[in-house]
Amino acid sequence: MPAEVGRGPNLSFAPGPPVESLPEGDARSDEASKPLRPDFSNYTVGRLFKDRRNYEMNHEGYQKALTYIRGVTWASGWRANIFKRVYEKLSLEYHFSHEQTNLPQRLDRSALVNH
């Protein structure tokens, strides 16, 4: 990395392409929802909203967040025909190996990234 990169208080990046939110009913939405497990959707996304109760699925902000996350998932290239078997294998391996590690029992993306 060049020495001049990272000097100063701010490091600016060019913005990425805009992400199209995928509302329910969009043909791509069902496929983009497949990797979003219920615990991730309800607990991880849900706790971003202080005024949302657990399992309050009709919360406006929560619904908007899920449409955006589905859009990012789709824009990132998630396609079930490519990744479904890999994702299921990771989920199963994680589930059966959690007792042998210090990882939490639930499958959480941060656990996979940080360990």
N, C-alpha and C positions, 0 to 999 in steps of 0.2 A: 504494500500500500504506500503510495507516495507520502512523503513527510507532510506536505501541505494539507492533505485530507484529514479532516477531523480536528483541525485547529480552530479555536474559537468556540463560542457557546452553541452555535447551531450548525447542523449538517443537513442540507436540503437535498431532497430527492425529487425527481420529476414525478408528477402524479401518474398513477397507472390508468388504464382505461376504465371508464365508468362501468359499474356492475349493474346489470338489470335485475331488479327484484323479481322473484318468481312467486306470485300468489297461488293459493290453492286453486285447482282447476286448470292451471297451465299444464300442458302436456309434459313439460320438462320437470315440473314441480314434484310429481310423484317419484320420479327417479332420483332427483336431487335430495329428496327427504330420506332415502334409504339409509344413508350412514348416520343420520341424526337420531340416535337412540333416545328413548323416552327420558332417561335420567338426565342426559345432556340437555334436551329440549326443556324439560320442566325445571330442573334444579339449577343448572349452569346458566342457561339463557334467562330463565325466569327470575333469578335473583338479581338481575341487572335492574329490575324495576321495583323500587321500594314500596310502591302502592299495589303491587300484585301479590295475591295469596297463592300458595301452592295449588297446582291443578286448576288455576283460573285461566283456562285456555282461551277465553274470549277477550282478554285484556288487549286493548288497542296497540299499545307499545310493544307488547310481547309478540303479537301477530305480525307487526311491521318488522320486528327484528328477525323473526323466522323467515319471512319472505326474502329479506336481504341475505340471510345465511344460506338459504337455498340457492339464491343467485350466485353467491360467491362459490358455493360448492360446485355448481354447474360450470361457472366461468373457469374454475380451477381444473376442469377436465374430468370430474367424477362421472363415470359411466359404469353402470352395474355390470355390463358384459366384460369390462376390463378389470374392475377392482373388487367386485363382490366376494369372490373366493378368497382373495388376500385379506380383506377386511374381516371376514368370518373366521379365517384361520388365526389372525391376530387376536380376535376377541376370545376364541376358545383357548389359545395358548396362554393368554393373560389370565383368564378365569381359572384355569387349572394350575397355574404356577404361582398365584398370589400368595399361597401359604408358605412358599419357599423363599420369598423375598420380603422386602420391607415396603412393597407397593401397597396402596389401598386396594380393597377388594373390588370396588366398582371400576369398570373400564372408563377412564377419563383420558381425553387426549393429552392433557398436561402430564399425566403419569407416563404415557408412552414417550413423550418428548423429553422429559426431564430425567428418565432413568435409562 
